[in-house]
Amino acid sequence: MPELPEVEIVKQSLKKKIKFKKIKKVIVRNRNLRFKLQNDFENVLKNRFVKEVSRISKYLIFELDNQKYCIIHLGMSGTIHLINKKKQNKFTNLSFYHSRTLSEKHNHVELLFPNFKIIYNDPRRFGYFKIINCKAELKEFFNKIGPEAISEDFNLDYLKKK
């Protein structure tokens, strides 16, 4: 299962590559992940700019230019791969676990940008994508989890109260 440091590395890698970039096209090869992808998933992301890439707990968050958010959870075996159009990468995995190369089996979602694409690969399909419609809904989604493990809110006083 991807742990917090791995998700943070994926976030940092994605942020360098996709922040302020336009998602030209979305290809869904399998909607049946842990939770089925919503029917309009492709249309919500298509032609949208990624304003920010962030992380809360083990969730990756893409803030889009239409005030919507795309949440990604890698599940137990999910990986995100970056494929450049102009030059072939020998190693594509943005994290540091699992295979560093991409097999085509289990490629469920592709986000195509002008010069590259990112591919979500998940053999077990325990990961998922969720579209959040506004900042209030995003806050509500994360309201039930505790503080970030590396934040100042996670301290001895917090632990004593819990």
Secondary structure by P-SEA (a helix, b strand, c coil): cccaaaaaaaaaaaaaccccccccccccccccccccccccccccccccccccccccccbbbbbccccbbbbbbbccbbbbbbbbccccccccccccccccccccccccbbbbcccbbbbbbbcccccbbbbbccaaaaaaaacccccccccccccaaaaaac
